[in-house]
């Protein structure tokens, strides 16, 4: 999987959950987004979707960085 594809999946599937849980006021919660990104990368690695080097080398996407 490419980083770009992983980011798109994250935006499509994880960001809406973050918005519903932490951003009800409409203000991005970048701390929650960063934590979720790292947790999600770990999950992807543990489940063989990406390898260890990808998980450790991919920096934060723009949607998670204030």
QUIRA-V651547 format. One record per backbone hydrogen bond with DSSP energy under -1.0 kcal/mol. NH is the residue of the N-H (numbers start at 1). CO is the residue of the C=O. E is the energy in kcal/mol with one decimal. If there is no record, write none. Layout:
<<NH & CO & E> <NH & CO & E>>
This chain:
<<6 & 2 & -2.3> <7 & 3 & -2.7> <8 & 4 & -2.1> <9 & 5 & -2.4> <10 & 6 & -2.5> <11 & 7 & -2.8> <12 & 8 & -2.6> <13 & 9 & -2.7> <14 & 10 & -2.2> <15 & 10 & -2.1> <18 & 14 & -2.1> <19 & 15 & -3.0> <20 & 16 & -2.3> <21 & 17 & -1.9> <22 & 18 & -3.5> <23 & 19 & -1.2> <26 & 23 & -2.1> <30 & 28 & -1.0> <33 & 29 & -2.2> <34 & 30 & -2.5> <35 & 31 & -2.4> <36 & 32 & -2.5> <37 & 33 & -2.5> <38 & 34 & -2.4> <39 & 35 & -2.5> <40 & 36 & -2.9> <41 & 37 & -2.6> <42 & 38 & -2.3> <43 & 39 & -2.3> <44 & 40 & -2.7> <45 & 41 & -2.4> <46 & 42 & -2.8> <47 & 43 & -1.7> <48 & 45 & -1.7> <49 & 44 & -2.4> <50 & 44 & -1.1> <55 & 51 & -2.3> <56 & 52 & -2.4> <57 & 53 & -2.0> <58 & 54 & -2.2> <64 & 61 & -2.1> <65 & 62 & -1.0>>
